[in-house]
Amino acid sequence: MPVPVQVAYKSIGKPELGVNNYQGFHPGKTEVLPKGWNGYGTRPLESDIRVDHDVEVIVRDGCRLYVDVYRPAQETEKVPAVLGWSCYGKKYSALSMLPMTVWHCCVKREHLSGLEKFEGLDPLRWCPRGYAIVSVDTRGTGNSDGQIPIMGSQDAEDGYDVVEAVAKMDWCNGNVGMAGNSALAISQWFTAALQPPSLKAIAPWEGAGDLFREQFCRGGVFSMSNFDLITEKIIKGNSGVEDFAEMYRRSPVANQYWNDKRADMTKIKCPAFITGSDISSIHTMGAVRGYMEIPHDRKWIRWSSAQEWFELYMDSHLDDELRLFFDRYLKGIDNEWEKTPKVRWAALQFGDTPDIHDINAADFPFPDTDYREFFLGDGTLESEPPKGASVASYNSENFTDFASFDFTFPSASRLIGLPKAILYMSCADRDDMCVYVILRKKDKNGDVLDHLNFPISAIPYKSIADIPTNERASLNLHQGSVGVLRASHRAIDPKKSIHPQFPFHPHEVEEKIPPGEVVRLEIGIWAMGVDFEAGESLSLRVGGQFPSIAEYKSFSAPRPEHEKNKGVHKIHCGPMHPSSLILPFVSK
């Protein structure tokens, strides 16, 4: 049931012909797009595809949702369906979104048909394989009834009802899957947790699992993330969409509303093919928790070094793997899928060096992980606690000011897993602190490195160093794994922590700090996979502003002054205050 909390909504633009590929409302319209059709001037269709527009599905409370069905036109046998579920508009395609990004995320137009729901599967590829692709206008989107919920129990119940309705359609074999990136991945966790009988497999590729802790209130620090862009440029409907800024104003701590935005992965029973990466600023830990908490062994996780949309639309090998997965569980084909290693990770190299992929392991975290603790001292990370006390400080209001602590690797090393910082901190100027940490890689000359989220061959430059400032964005460059914590939200519930290295913060109360008092902060840093050669260094940077490249910051209004940092933050080190960093070493 939806949570018993009055939800705030804000207005959005209405559907307009020609905007975001909206083509009007045509219930009952059916057409066949012939092989060779190329209506968007992109990749011609490889087979005849029947399109059923605005098919009505009535969910349990009477709301009418509308879906488009793309299915093989000549198929005489019933076929399985794969749902693309999000509030982005069922005809809003990658052709509409990707031009807003740097280099179009290196996705070439000729690899798309324009029929794909953005972040979803392309009917051009999947209909010839004997699948139907169902693109959904979720509640409140397009011409669907209601106001738009963003994840949570209402959206999940709708997902359940649509899965079951699609399974009963006369062309469907009764087996339904879900697939897609980002929003289309997040929704899968919530719907699958309700266990619709006809949902036989999910493929959440890069999907957060907790909107409070992973997107809007990471570490207790509120940010609109990319959502102002989404509501301004993408979502269209006849009513409104949940207003996260207003809901945070009403409750800056976790309540029934915010807790409803955390998927219960332990209830997922269907097979799952998960992907994730170090490089997302939203989805990394949803993928990790999904793999760790799904309570069966029909789950696989593949870690990547590339941006998610590039992988979805340009990586033919990964596309072939997804076909194997769905063939196994939606068609019942006894293929080689179940021999796929359960855990495959990537080790980023940073700079222009190609990354290493398909590092196989029996589980995650890797069973052979050696967690080594390094203590903060005078600008260094040492394996032994310092004998004397020291204090490092930074101006918390200045993005360019931070404290840094370096460790130089004496031999080649591989870090894969969950890092954690334990910091003893104080602030004389305010009764709270928003603390940000990032793990940067340095080369042998001490220069910080970036990771490119695409193959170097796909970009219009020969080296990362050649990329101009105005083309450096979070979608194409990754600077290192980040941890965030508001000091007043420092309480931990060990029973809910997925691992000692990644503490669970309930965020249920604010424990303000008397100015100047030293407090212990345990900060889980998002998962990493990075290789270091002898002479290269890891630099722990601690500061008062988000330390990496923010996503679409220009779309969001500044936060109120009382939420911001003020003055100098101090990091206390030494025998009485053993500030440290714990790193996950694995065999190379």
C-alpha positions in Angstrom: 0.0 0.0 0.0 1.2 3.6 -0.6 2.5 5.3 2.5 0.0 7.2 4.7 1.8 10.5 4.2 0.5 13.5 2.4 2.8 13.8 -0.6 3.7 17.2 -2.1 3.6 17.5 -5.9 4.9 20.2 -8.2 3.6 21.0 -11.7 5.3 19.8 -14.9 4.8 20.6 -18.5 2.0 19.0 -20.4 2.5 16.7 -23.4 2.9 18.7 -26.6 2.9 17.3 -30.1 6.5 17.2 -31.4 8.1 17.8 -27.9 10.1 14.9 -26.6 8.7 12.8 -29.5 5.1 13.0 -28.2 2.9 11.9 -31.0 -0.6 12.4 -29.6 -3.0 10.0 -27.9 -4.2 7.1 -30.1 -5.8 4.2 -28.2 -6.6 1.3 -30.5 -4.1 2.4 -33.2 -2.1 -0.5 -34.6 0.4 -0.4 -37.4 3.2 -2.5 -38.9 6.5 -0.8 -39.5 8.1 -2.7 -42.4 11.6 -4.0 -42.6 13.8 -1.1 -43.7 11.6 1.5 -42.0 13.8 4.5 -41.0 11.3 7.1 -39.7 13.9 9.0 -37.6 16.8 8.9 -40.1 18.7 6.5 -38.0 19.2 2.7 -38.2 16.7 0.9 -40.6 14.5 -1.8 -39.0 15.8 -5.4 -39.6 12.3 -6.9 -39.5 8.6 -6.0 -39.6 7.5 -4.7 -36.3 3.9 -4.4 -35.2 3.2 -1.4 -32.9 0.2 -1.2 -30.7 -0.1 2.4 -29.5 -1.7 3.5 -26.2 -2.8 0.1 -25.0 -4.9 0.7 -21.8 -4.1 -1.2 -18.6 -6.3 -0.5 -15.6 -4.5 -0.9 -12.3 -6.0 -1.9 -8.9 -7.2 1.6 -7.9 -8.9 2.2 -11.3 -6.2 4.4 -12.8 -5.7 3.9 -16.5 -2.1 3.5 -17.6 -1.0 3.4 -21.3 1.7 1.3 -22.9 3.1 0.9 -26.4 3.8 -2.7 -27.5 6.4 -3.4 -30.1 6.3 -7.1 -31.2 7.3 -9.2 -34.2 4.7 -8.7 -36.9 5.0 -12.1 -38.5 5.3 -14.2 -35.3 2.8 -17.0 -35.0 3.9 -18.2 -31.6 3.4 -16.3 -28.4 6.4 -14.3 -27.3 7.8 -13.1 -23.9 7.7 -9.4 -23.1 10.3 -7.1 -21.6 9.0 -3.9 -19.9 10.7 -0.5 -19.9 9.3 1.2 -16.8 9.8 4.9 -16.1 8.1 8.3 -16.0 10.2 9.6 -18.9 7.5 9.1 -21.6 7.1 5.9 -23.6 8.2 7.6 -26.9 10.9 9.7 -25.3 14.0 8.1 -26.9 17.8 8.3 -26.7 17.6 10.5 -29.7 15.9 13.1 -27.6 18.1 12.9 -24.5 21.6 12.2 -25.7 22.1 15.5 -27.6 21.9 17.2 -24.2 25.1 15.4 -23.2 28.8 15.9 -24.0 29.6 13.9 -27.3 26.1 12.4 -27.1 27.8 9.9 -24.7 29.6 8.5 -27.7 26.4 6.8 -28.8 26.1 6.9 -32.6 22.7 7.7 -34.2 23.2 4.8 -36.6 23.1 2.4 -33.6 19.6 3.4 -32.7 16.1 3.1 -34.3 14.4 5.9 -32.3 11.8 3.4 -31.2 13.6 2.7 -27.9 12.3 4.2 -24.7 15.2 6.2 -23.3 17.4 3.9 -21.2 15.4 0.9 -22.4 15.9 -1.8 -25.0 15.5 -1.1 -28.7 12.7 -3.0 -30.5 14.9 -3.0 -33.6 17.2 -5.5 -31.9 14.8 -7.4 -29.7 11.7 -8.0 -31.9 13.7 -10.0 -34.5 14.9 -12.2 -31.5 11.3 -13.1 -30.7 10.5 -10.6 -27.9 7.9 -7.9 -27.4 9.2 -4.6 -26.0 6.6 -2.8 -23.8 7.2 0.9 -23.2 5.1 2.2 -20.3 3.8 5.7 -19.5 3.7 5.2 -15.7 1.1 6.8 -13.5 0.7 10.5 -14.3 3.0 10.4 -17.3 1.8 11.4 -20.8 -1.9 10.5 -20.9 -1.9 8.0 -18.0 -4.1 8.9 -15.0 -3.0 10.2 -11.7 0.0 12.1 -10.3 3.6 10.9 -10.9 5.1 8.9 -8.0 8.9 8.4 -8.1 9.6 4.8 -7.1 8.2 3.5 -3.8 5.2 1.4 -3.1 2.7 3.1 -5.3 4.9 2.8 -8.4 5.7 -0.8 -7.5 2.1 -1.8 -7.2 1.4 -0.3 -10.6 4.4 -2.2 -11.9 3.0 -5.4 -10.5 -0.4 -4.9 -12.1 1.1 -4.0 -15.5 3.4 -7.1 -15.4 0.4 -9.3 -14.8 -1.8 -7.5 -17.4 0.9 -7.8 -20.1 1.4 -11.5 -19.2 -2.3 -12.1 -20.0 -2.3 -10.3 -23.4 -3.1 -12.7 -26.3 0.3 -12.4 -27.9 2.3 -13.0 -24.7 3.6 -16.4 -23.6 3.0 -15.4 -19.9 6.7 -14.6 -19.2 7.6 -11.0 -18.5 11.0 -9.4 -17.8 12.2 -5.9 -17.0 15.3 -4.2 -18.3 17.0 -0.9 -18.6 19.4 1.7 -17.1 19.0 4.1 -14.3 15.3 5.0 -13.7 14.3 1.9 -15.6 16.7 -0.1 -13.4 15.6 1.4 -10.0 12.0 0.6 -10.7 12.9 -3.1 -11.2 14.0 -3.5 -7.5 10.7 -2.2 -6.2 8.5 -4.1 -8.5 10.4 -7.4 -8.2 10.3 -7.1 -4.4 6.5 -7.5 -4.7 7.0 -10.8 -6.5 4.6 -10.6 -9.4 4.1 -14.3 -10.5 4.7 -13.5 -14.2 7.9 -11.5 -13.6 10.4 -14.2 -14.5 13.7 -12.1 -14.7 15.1 -8.6 -14.2 18.1 -6.8 -15.6 18.7 -3.7 -13.5 21.7 -2.1 -15.1 23.0 0.8 -13.0 20.1 1.2 -10.6 20.1 2.9 -7.2 18.1 1.1 -4.5 17.5 3.9 -1.9 16.5 7.4 -3.2 17.1 9.0 0.3 20.6 7.5 0.9 21.9 7.3 -2.6 20.4 10.2 -4.6 18.6 13.0 -2.7 20.0 12.8 0.8 23.3 11.0 0.5 24.9 10.9 3.9 22.1 13.2 5.2 23.1 16.0 2.8 20.2 17.1 0.6 20.8 17.6 -3.2 18.4 17.7 -6.1 20.9 15.7 -8.0 19.8 15.5 -11.6 16.1 15.7 -10.8 15.5 19.4 -11.6 16.8 18.7 -15.1 14.5 15.7 -15.4 11.4 17.6 -14.3 12.2 20.6 -16.4 13.3 18.9 -19.6 12.0 15.4 -19.7 8.9 14.4 -17.7 5.6 15.5 -19.2 2.1 14.8 -17.8 -1.3 16.3 -17.1 -0.9 16.6 -13.4 2.3 16.8 -11.3 5.3 14.9 -10.0 6.5 14.3 -6.4 8.3 17.4 -5.0 11.4 16.1 -3.3 12.6 19.5 -2.1 9.3 20.2 -0.4 9.3 16.7 1.2 12.8 17.2 2.5 11.7 20.6 3.9 8.9 18.8 5.8 11.2 16.1 7.0 15.0 16.3 6.7 15.3 13.0 8.5 14.0 9.6 7.4 10.3 9.0 7.9 7.7 6.8 6.3 7.8 8.7 3.1 11.6 8.5 2.7 11.8 4.9 4.0 9.3 4.0 1.2 12.0 5.0 -1.3 14.3 2.1 -0.2 13.7 -1.1 -2.0 13.7 -4.4 0.0 16.1 -6.5 -2.0 15.7 -9.4 0.3 12.2 -10.1 -1.1 13.4 -10.5 -4.7 12.9 -14.1 -5.9 13.3 -13.9 -9.7 16.7 -14.2 -11.5 18.7 -10.9 -11.7 21.4 -9.8 -14.1 22.9 -6.7 -12.4 25.5 -4.2 -13.7 27.1 -1.4 -11.9 30.3 0.8 -11.9 32.5 3.0 -9.8 31.7 5.9 -12.0 28.0 6.6 -11.3 27.2 9.3 -8.7 23.8 7.7 -8.0 23.6 4.0 -8.8 26.8 2.3 -7.5 25.6 1.1 -4.1 22.2 0.0 -5.4 23.9 -2.5 -7.6 26.2 -3.7 -4.8 23.3 -4.0 -2.3 21.1 -5.7 -4.8 23.7 -8.4 -5.4 24.5 -8.8 -1.7 20.9 -8.9 -0.5 19.0 -10.9 -3.1 18.5 -14.2 -1.2 19.2 -16.8 -3.9 22.0 -17.8 -6.2 20.3 -17.0 -9.6 22.0 -13.6 -9.5 24.9 -12.2 -11.5 26.8 -8.9 -11.3 29.0 -7.4 -13.9 31.1 -4.3 -13.0 31.9 -1.9 -15.7 34.3 0.9 -16.5 32.0 2.6 -19.1 29.1 5.0 -18.9 25.8 3.2 -18.7 24.1 4.5 -21.9 27.2 3.8 -24.0 27.2 0.3 -22.7 23.4 -0.2 -23.3 23.5 1.0 -26.9 27.0 0.4 -28.1 28.4 -2.7 -26.4 27.3 -5.6 -28.6 29.0 -8.2 -26.3 26.9 -7.1 -23.3 23.8 -7.1 -25.5 24.5 -10.7 -26.5 24.8 -11.6 -22.8 21.4 -10.0 -22.0 19.9 -12.1 -24.8 21.3 -15.2 -23.3 19.9 -14.3 -19.9 16.4 -13.6 -21.2 16.5 -16.6 -23.5 17.1 -18.7 -20.4 14.4 -17.3 -18.2 11.8 -15.9 -20.5 11.9 -18.6 -23.2 13.2 -21.5 -21.2 16.1 -22.2 -23.5 18.8 -24.4 -21.9 21.8 -22.4 -22.9 25.2 -21.6 -21.4 24.0 -18.6 -19.3 24.2 -20.3 -15.9 27.9 -21.0 -16.4 28.5 -17.2 -16.4 30.7 -16.3 -13.4 28.6 -14.8 -10.6 30.8 -11.8 -10.0 32.9 -10.1 -12.7 34.6 -6.9 -11.8 36.6 -4.1 -13.5 39.8 -2.5 -12.3 40.1 1.1 -13.5 43.6 2.2 -14.5 42.9 6.0 -14.8 44.7 8.2 -17.4 44.8 6.9 -20.9 45.6 3.3 -19.9 42.9 0.7 -20.9 41.0 -0.7 -18.0 40.9 -4.4 -17.0 37.6 -6.2 -17.2 36.1 -9.6 -16.2 38.0 -10.1 -13.0 36.1 -13.1 -11.7 35.3 -13.8 -8.1 33.1 -16.3 -6.2 31.3 -13.5 -4.3 31.3 -9.8 -3.5 33.1 -8.5 -1.5 35.8 -10.8 -2.9 36.4 -13.6 -0.4 40.2 -13.0 -0.3 39.9 -9.3 0.6 42.6 -8.0 2.9 41.3 -4.9 4.7 44.2 -2.8 5.6 44.0 0.2 7.9 46.0 3.3 7.2 46.2 6.1 9.8 46.1 9.8 8.9 49.1 11.9 9.9 51.0 14.9 8.5 49.6 14.6 5.0 50.3 10.9 4.8 48.6 7.6 5.3 50.7 5.2 7.4 50.2 1.6 8.3 51.1 2.3 12.0 49.3 4.8 14.2 51.2 8.0 14.6 52.8 8.5 18.0 52.1 12.2 18.1 48.9 14.3 17.8 48.3 16.5 14.8 45.4 18.5 13.3 44.6 19.1 9.6 42.1 21.7 8.6 40.3 23.2 5.6 37.8 26.0 4.8 34.6 24.1 4.5 33.0 26.9 2.4 35.7 26.7 -0.3 35.6 23.9 -3.0 39.3 24.3 -3.7 40.4 23.9 -0.1 40.7 20.4 1.4 43.0 18.3 3.5 44.8 15.5 1.8 46.6 12.4 3.0 48.7 10.2 0.5 49.9 6.6 0.4 52.5 5.6 -2.2 52.3 1.9 -3.2 55.6 0.1 -2.8 54.4 -2.6 -5.2 51.7 -3.2 -7.7 48.3 -3.5 -5.9 44.7 -3.9 -6.7 41.8 -2.4 -4.6 38.4 -3.8 -5.2 35.6 -3.5 -2.7 34.3 -1.1 0.0 36.6 1.5 1.4 35.8 3.3 4.7 37.1 6.4 6.4 37.0 6.9 10.2 37.5 10.6 11.0 37.6 12.5 14.3 36.4 16.0 13.5 35.4 19.3 15.0 34.1 22.7 13.9 34.1 25.7 16.1 31.9 27.7 13.8 28.7 25.6 13.6 26.9 22.8 15.4 27.1 20.5 12.3 29.4 19.5 9.5 28.9 18.1 6.0 32.0 16.1 5.3 33.0 14.8 1.9 35.8 12.4 1.1 37.2 11.3 -2.2 39.9 8.8 -3.2 42.0 10.3 -6.0 44.7 8.4 -7.9 48.1 10.0 -8.6 50.7 9.0 -11.1 54.4 8.5 -10.2 55.0 12.2 -10.6 52.3 13.1 -8.1 49.8 14.4 -10.6 46.1 13.5 -10.0 44.4 11.4 -12.7 40.9 11.1 -14.1 39.2 8.1 -15.5 37.5 8.3 -19.0 34.1 6.7 -19.0 34.4 5.7 -22.7 37.0 4.0 -24.7 39.6 6.5 -25.8 38.9 5.5 -29.4 35.2 6.7 -29.1 36.0 10.3 -28.2 37.1 13.2 -30.4 40.4 13.5 -28.6 43.6 11.4 -28.4 44.1 11.9 -24.7 42.1 12.8 -21.5 44.6 15.7 -21.2 43.2 17.2 -24.5 39.6 17.5 -23.3 38.8 21.2 -22.8 37.3 22.4 -19.6 33.8 23.0 -21.0 33.6 19.3 -22.1 34.5 17.8 -18.8 31.4 16.5 -17.1 30.4 13.7 -14.7 29.1 11.6 -17.6 32.4 11.4 -19.3 35.0 11.7 -16.5 35.3 10.0 -13.1 37.7 11.3 -10.5 37.4 8.7 -7.7 35.0 7.0 -5.2 33.3 9.4 -2.8 31.8 9.2 0.7 29.5 11.8 2.3 28.2 12.3 5.8 26.5 15.0 7.7 27.9 14.8 11.2 24.5 15.1 12.9 23.4 12.0 11.1 26.4 9.9 12.2 24.4 7.3 14.1 24.8 3.7 12.8 22.6 0.7 12.9 25.0 -2.3 12.5 22.1 -4.8 12.0 21.1 -3.0 8.8 24.7 -2.5 7.4 25.4 -4.6 4.4 29.0 -4.9 5.6 31.2 -3.5 8.4 32.9 -1.4 5.7 29.6 0.2 4.7 27.7 1.4 7.8 24.0 2.0 7.6 22.9 5.4 8.9 19.2 5.4 9.9 19.0 9.2 9.5 16.2 9.2 12.0 17.4 11.9 14.3 19.8 14.9 14.1 22.4 14.9 16.8 23.9 18.4 16.7 27.4 18.9 18.0 28.5 21.5 20.5 30.9 23.8 18.5 34.5 22.7 18.9 33.6 19.2 20.2 35.4 16.3 18.5 33.1 13.6 17.1 33.9 10.3 15.5 32.5 9.8 11.9 32.4 6.5 10.1 32.0 7.3 6.4 31.3 4.5 4.0 32.9 5.2 0.6 31.2 3.9 -2.5 32.6 0.8 -4.1 35.9 1.0 -6.0 38.0 -1.1 -8.3 41.4 0.5 -9.1 44.8 -0.8 -9.9 48.0 0.9 -8.7 51.6 0.4 -10.0 54.6 0.7 -7.7 55.3 4.4 -7.2 51.7 5.5 -7.8 49.7 6.9 -5.0 46.2 7.1 -3.5 45.2 10.4 -2.1 42.4 10.7 0.5 40.9 14.2 0.2 38.6 15.5 2.9 36.6 18.8 2.3 33.4 20.6 2.8 32.0 20.7 -0.7 31.1 17.9 -3.1 34.6 16.9 -4.3 33.9 15.6 -7.8 32.1 16.8 -10.9 28.4 17.5 -10.0 25.6 16.4 -12.3 23.7 19.2 -14.0 24.3 21.5 -11.1 23.1 24.5 -13.1 19.5 23.3 -13.0 19.2 23.4 -9.2 18.6 26.4 -6.9 21.1 27.0 -4.1 20.4 25.3 -0.7 19.4 27.5 2.3 22.2 28.8 4.4 21.4 26.7 7.5 22.1 23.5 5.5 25.5 24.7 4.3 28.9 24.4 5.9 30.4 27.3 7.7 34.0 28.0 8.8 36.9 25.7 9.4 36.7 21.9 9.8 39.4 20.2 11.7 40.6 16.6 11.4 42.2 15.3 14.6 44.8 12.6 14.2 47.0 10.7 16.7 46.8 8.3 19.6 43.7 9.9 21.1 42.0 10.4 17.8 43.1 7.6 15.4 41.6 8.9 12.2 42.1 6.3 9.5 41.2 4.9 6.1 40.5 1.2 5.5 41.2 -0.1 2.0 40.1 -3.4 0.3 43.2 -5.1 -1.1 42.7 -8.2 -3.3 45.1 -10.4 -5.1 46.2 -9.3 -8.6 
